[in-house]
Amino acid sequence: MPDSLAETGQDREPSDPPCRLATRLTELPGTNRQRFLDACRCRTVDRPPFWLMRQAGRALPEYRQLKQRHSFLELVRTPDLAAEITLQPIRRFQYDAAILFSDILVIAEALGQPYGFRDTGGIEMAFAIRSTAEIDRLEVSAVRERLAYMAEALRLVKRQLGGQTALIGFAGAPWTLSNFMLEGGSAPEFTRARALLENEPKLYHHLAEKLSAAIADCLLMQIDAGAEAVQIFDTLAGSLGDARFVEASARWLGEIIERIGGRVPVILFAKGINQSWSVLAQTGADVLSVDASVRLSSLRAQLPPRIAIQGNLDPAWLRTTPAQVRAATRQMLEEMRGCRGYIFNLGHGVPPDAALEHLDALAQTVRGFA
């Protein structure tokens, strides 16, 4: 393994450093969509594109109005409603990319393990996986048919975007999904997946193999329906630690990305895995989305120039003041000024209590950056 991942880059020229001052601002006309897709491929853009994880729903009053009339699962499963929620933040903030309103656990449901929500809060699976027989019964072949509503929602959104805004599909990672499926829902501490990995590794990998096939099918279905990039969320990756991440997650992420075959850029968000950059790079992901604990400019120097970076404003700034949001956003943009392959985002999702004026301050700052 080389000391620096940048040494493995095959497409860097001696005069082409990963960060340089962009001088073609007036020479790069194009849509928000093209800006986002170019950044995913580490091409020069006029300004960093931006979108926010969990930008659809949660903090928006128009979403809350729909939520008063429909359950969360109804919103996810109804193409017209899911499409409307996906488009709401684009209308308000003109993000460069829209991400489908859905949920990572729809894959577990499509495999045969439904889920809902507890009255006291949190996710509750219809049952917790406890045996080899229950893993065997998971129906990978049924995933596309059972998730057809996602494809229909994507087609509806794609028509409304009119080629002006990029469209992102997504799925949860095998490790993160296995935690919910084995635990039976949300938990103060996820322990069963780790115990299965350590005590019965063959059984864990049997589950991970099925999940990887289902995730790949789901993502390919979304691409067929119009998704121009996909993001894989491994939000519980940090519970593994860097040492176990390779076996439990990275190998399966690599298989999923290989099946996608370069059809669209793949964004990987492995929250809390902040030392194994070589492992993350070797999954084949085109973009690494990183949490708020990472210094982006330092990370840029460690990665091959073909890999873009997404992130990573701390969502806590959205609970401060508009002036503070503008200052923090500007500081991050200045730190990454001239870096090709940079997409502005948060280090995690939009908080439910984020004020609209804070989100607007962020959006205006990025759009006005030059």
Long-range contacts (C-beta under 8 A, 24 or more apart in sequence): 1-278, 4-301, 4-302, 5-277, 5-278, 5-281, 5-302, 5-303, 5-304, 6-301, 6-302, 6-303, 6-304, 6-305, 8-281, 8-304, 9-304, 9-305, 9-306, 10-304, 10-306, 11-305, 11-306, 12-304, 12-305, 16-305, 18-300, 18-301, 18-303, 18-305, 18-339, 18-340, 18-341, 19-297, 19-300, 19-336, 19-337, 19-338, 19-339, 19-340, 20-338, 20-339, 20-340, 21-337, 21-338, 22-46, 22-337, 22-338, 25-370, 31-163, 31-164, 31-165, 32-94, 32-95, 32-96, 32-97, 32-164, 32-165, 32-166, 33-96, 33-97, 33-161, 33-163, 33-164, 33-165, 33-166, 33-228, 35-96, 36-96, 36-97, 36-166, 36-229, 36-343, 37-166, 37-228, 37-229, 37-265, 39-308, 39-340, 39-341, 39-342, 39-343, 40-229, 40-265, 40-267, 40-286, 40-287, 40-308, 40-341, 40-343, 41-265, 41-286, 41-308, 41-341, 42-305, 42-306, 42-307, 42-308, 42-340, 42-341, 43-340, 43-341, 44-340, 45-340, 46-370, 47-366, 47-367, 47-369, 47-370, 48-333, 48-336, 48-342, 48-343, 48-344, 48-366, 48-369, 49-96, 49-97, 49-166, 49-343, 49-344, 50-95, 50-96, 50-343, 50-344, 50-345, 50-363, 50-366, 51-95, 51-96, 51-97, 51-98, 51-99, 51-168, 51-343, 51-345, 52-89, 52-95, 52-345, 52-346, 52-349, 52-350, 52-359, 52-362, 53-99, 53-269, 53-289, 53-345, 53-346, 53-348, 53-349, 53-350, 54-349, 54-350, 55-89, 55-93, 55-95, 55-99, 55-350, 56-85, 56-86, 56-88, 56-89, 56-98, 56-99, 56-100, 56-101, 57-85, 57-101, 58-349, 58-350, 58-351, 58-352, 58-354, 59-350, 59-351, 59-352, 59-353, 59-354, 59-355, 59-356, 59-359, 60-88, 60-89, 60-92, 60-356, 61-356, 62-88, 63-88, 72-103, 72-117, 73-116, 75-101, 76-101, 76-102, 76-103, 76-106, 76-149, 77-149, 78-149, 79-149, 79-152, 79-153, 79-156, 80-153, 80-156, 82-149, 82-150, 82-153, 83-153, 83-156, 83-157, 83-160, 86-153, 86-157, 87-157, 87-160, 87-161, 90-161, 90-165, 92-356, 92-359, 92-360, 93-359, 93-360, 93-363, 94-363, 94-367, 95-165, 95-363, 96-165, 96-166, 97-165, 97-166, 97-167, 97-168, 97-229, 98-157, 98-161, 98-165, 98-166, 98-167, 98-168, 99-167, 99-168, 99-169, 99-170, 99-231, 100-150, 100-153, 100-154, 100-157, 100-167, 100-168, 100-169, 100-170, 100-222, 100-227, 101-153, 102-150, 102-153, 102-170, 104-170, 104-171, 104-172, 104-176, 104-177, 104-233, 105-172, 105-177, 105-180, 106-147, 106-150, 106-218, 107-143, 107-147, 107-171, 107-172, 107-177, 107-211, 107-214, 107-215, 107-218, 108-177, 108-180, 108-181, 109-146, 110-139, 110-142, 110-143, 110-146, 110-147, 110-214, 110-218, 111-138, 111-139, 111-140, 111-142, 111-143, 111-210, 111-211, 111-214, 112-137, 112-138, 112-139, 112-142, 113-138, 113-181, 115-180, 115-185, 118-185, 118-186, 121-186, 122-185, 122-186, 123-180, 123-185, 123-186, 124-184, 124-185, 124-186, 125-180, 125-181, 125-183, 125-184, 125-185, 127-184, 128-181, 128-182, 128-183, 128-184, 128-185, 128-192, 129-181, 129-182, 129-207, 132-203, 132-206, 135-203, 135-206, 135-207, 135-210, 138-207, 138-210, 138-214, 140-210, 140-213, 140-214, 140-217, 143-214, 143-217, 143-218, 143-221, 144-217, 144-218, 144-221, 147-218, 147-221, 150-218, 150-221, 150-222, 150-225, 151-221, 151-222, 151-224, 151-225, 152-225, 154-222, 154-225, 154-226, 154-227, 155-225, 155-226, 157-226, 158-225, 158-226, 166-228, 166-229, 167-226, 167-227, 167-228, 167-229, 168-227, 168-228, 168-229, 168-230, 168-231, 168-267, 169-219, 169-222, 169-223, 169-225, 169-227, 169-229, 169-230, 169-231, 170-219, 170-222, 170-230, 170-231, 170-232, 170-233, 171-215, 171-218, 171-219, 171-222, 171-230, 171-232, 171-233, 172-215, 172-232, 172-233, 172-234, 172-235, 173-215, 173-232, 173-233, 173-234, 173-237, 173-249, 173-252, 173-253, 173-270, 174-207, 174-208, 174-211, 174-212, 174-215, 174-249, 174-252, 174-253, 174-256, 175-208, 175-234, 175-236, 175-237, 175-240, 175-248, 175-249, 175-252, 176-233, 176-234, 176-235, 176-236, 176-237, 177-211, 177-215, 178-204, 178-207, 178-208, 178-211, 179-236, 179-239, 181-207, 182-207, 190-236, 190-239, 193-248, 194-239, 194-240, 194-244, 197-244, 197-247, 197-248, 201-247, 204-248, 208-248, 208-252, 209-252, 211-252, 212-252, 212-255, 212-256, 215-256, 216-255, 216-256, 216-259, 216-260, 219-256, 219-260, 220-259, 220-260, 220-263, 223-260, 223-263, 223-264, 227-264, 228-264, 228-265, 229-264, 229-265, 229-266, 229-267, 229-287, 230-260, 230-264, 230-265, 230-266, 230-267, 231-266, 231-267, 231-268, 231-269, 231-289, 232-256, 232-257, 232-266, 232-267, 232-268, 232-269, 232-285, 233-269, 234-268, 234-269, 234-270, 234-271, 234-273, 235-269, 235-271, 235-348, 236-271, 237-270, 237-271, 237-272, 237-273, 238-271, 238-272, 238-273, 239-272, 240-273, 242-273, 242-275, 242-276, 242-279, 245-270, 245-273, 245-276, 245-279, 246-276, 246-279, 250-276, 250-279, 250-280, 250-282, 250-283, 253-283, 253-285, 254-282, 254-283, 254-284, 257-283, 257-284, 257-285, 258-284, 265-308, 267-310, 269-310, 271-348, 277-302, 277-303, 281-307, 287-341, 287-343, 289-343, 289-345, 290-347, 291-347, 291-348, 292-346, 292-347, 292-348, 293-347, 294-347, 296-332, 296-335, 296-336, 296-342, 297-335, 297-336, 297-339, 300-336, 300-339, 300-342, 305-340, 305-341, 307-341, 308-341, 308-342, 308-343, 309-336, 309-339, 309-341, 309-342, 309-343, 310-342, 310-343, 310-344, 310-345, 311-343, 311-344, 311-345, 311-346, 311-347, 312-345, 312-346, 312-347, 313-344, 313-345, 313-346, 313-347, 313-362, 314-346, 314-347, 315-346, 315-347, 315-348, 315-349, 315-350, 315-351, 315-354, 316-351, 317-358, 318-350, 318-351, 318-354, 318-355, 318-358, 318-359, 318-362, 319-351, 319-353, 319-354, 319-355, 319-358, 320-358, 321-358, 322-357, 322-358, 322-360, 322-361, 323-361, 325-358, 325-361, 325-362, 325-365, 326-361, 326-362, 326-364, 326-365, 329-361, 329-362, 329-365, 329-366, 330-365, 330-369, 333-365, 333-366, 333-369
